[in-house]
Amino acid sequence: GWLGDALKVRVSAPPERGRANAAVEELVAVALGLPRDGVRIVAGFGSSRKILEISGLSEAEVRQRLAQAPP
């Protein structure tokens, strides 16, 4: 869910060899109804705080789709 301006997500993949990062990208892409390559981490690869680039949607569309996504 939203925590201020940040979206808080949890994945079960271990933070080894980029698995957790890939899981975050996939989770967000599925929630937004985008192809897997429509979401990518652009900063924070080794951190729990990441910056994502989302292709093809405005910020308003992202917020709307996430609000409609199942928990």
N, C-alpha and C positions, 0 to 999 in steps of 0.2 A: 504494500500500500504506500501511499504518499506520506512522506515525512518532510513537511515544508515543501521546498521545490524539488526534493530528491525522491526518486522512486526506490523503495526498499524491497529487495527480492532475496529469496533464499534458494540456494541450489544444493543438492547433495553431492555433487561431483567434487572430488578432492582438488585442492589447488596445486596440482602437479602437471607439468608439461602443458599448461594452458587448458586443462579440462574444465575447470570452473569457469574460466572466461568464455569458453565455447558454450557451456551450459547456459550462462547468462544471456549470451547473444541469441541462442535458440529459444529460450523461454520468452524473451521479449518479442522476438519475431513472431512466434506462434500467437502470443497474446494480442499482437497488433494485426494479425492476418497477413503478414508479409512473408516473402520468401526469406530463407535463412540469410542470404547475402544482403538483405535490406537493412540489417542491423549489424553494426560492428563497433567494437571498443576502440576508441581513439586515444584514450589516456587512462592511466591507473591500472595497467596490466598486472602489477604485483601488489595492488592495494585493494582494500575492501570497498573503496570509493572509486567509481569508474565514470568516465564520460563516454556516452554512446553517440554514434552518428546514426540517424534513422533516415533512410532515403524514401522519398516519395510522399511524405506526410508532413503537414504543418504541425506546430506544437499543439494547436487546438484539436486537430484530428487525433494526435497521439493521446492526449488527455481523454478525449471522448471514447476512443476505442478501449483504453485501459479501464475506464469507468464501467464499460459494458462487459468486460472480460470476466469469466467466472473466477472465483477466488482460488 
